[in-house]
Amino acid sequence: MWNTGRETSSPETALSEKQAKKEKERLIKELQLITEERNDLRDRLRFLTERSMKNRPHFRPNPYYEDLERMEEAVMSILHNLEMENTEIHENSHKLKKEITFSR
């Protein structure tokens, strides 16, 4: 009585749905592999392009860029030092909390 308005799926439809699902999964895997390969090739091209630019005789590096690189190194060094200091302070704080808890 409930199924009077519904159409039952035929075995052919179920089979084609399974085939479509398998095909979809296959295409997704293929797309992922192609995307991964494209990204690898892009990275390789970027590496080769940057390397070849630096080796060209007429290539003169931008002095402002070099200054920025030096500034970045200094900032990254300061950041690293602060992270190490933060870790050390956190560990000391944790030790002090343990001592306070133990002494109570």
JOMO-V679538 format. One record per backbone hydrogen bond with DSSP energy under -0.5 kcal/mol. CO is the residue of the C=O (numbers start at 1). NH is the residue of the N-H. If there is no record, write none. Layout:
CO/NH
CO/NH
This chain:
1/4
2/5
10/14
11/15
12/16
13/17
14/18
15/19
16/20
17/21
18/22
19/23
20/24
21/25
22/26
23/27
24/28
25/29
26/30
27/31
28/32
29/33
30/34
31/35
32/36
33/37
34/38
35/39
36/40
37/41
38/42
39/43
40/44
41/45
42/46
43/47
44/48
45/49
46/50
47/51
48/52
49/53
50/54
51/55
52/56
53/56
56/59
58/60
59/61
62/66
63/67
64/68
65/69
66/70
67/71
68/72
69/73
70/74
71/75
72/76
73/77
74/78
75/79
76/80
77/81
78/82
79/83
80/84
81/85
82/86
83/87
84/88
85/89
86/90
87/91
88/92
89/93
90/94
91/95
92/96
93/97
94/98
95/99
96/100
97/101
98/102
99/103
100/104
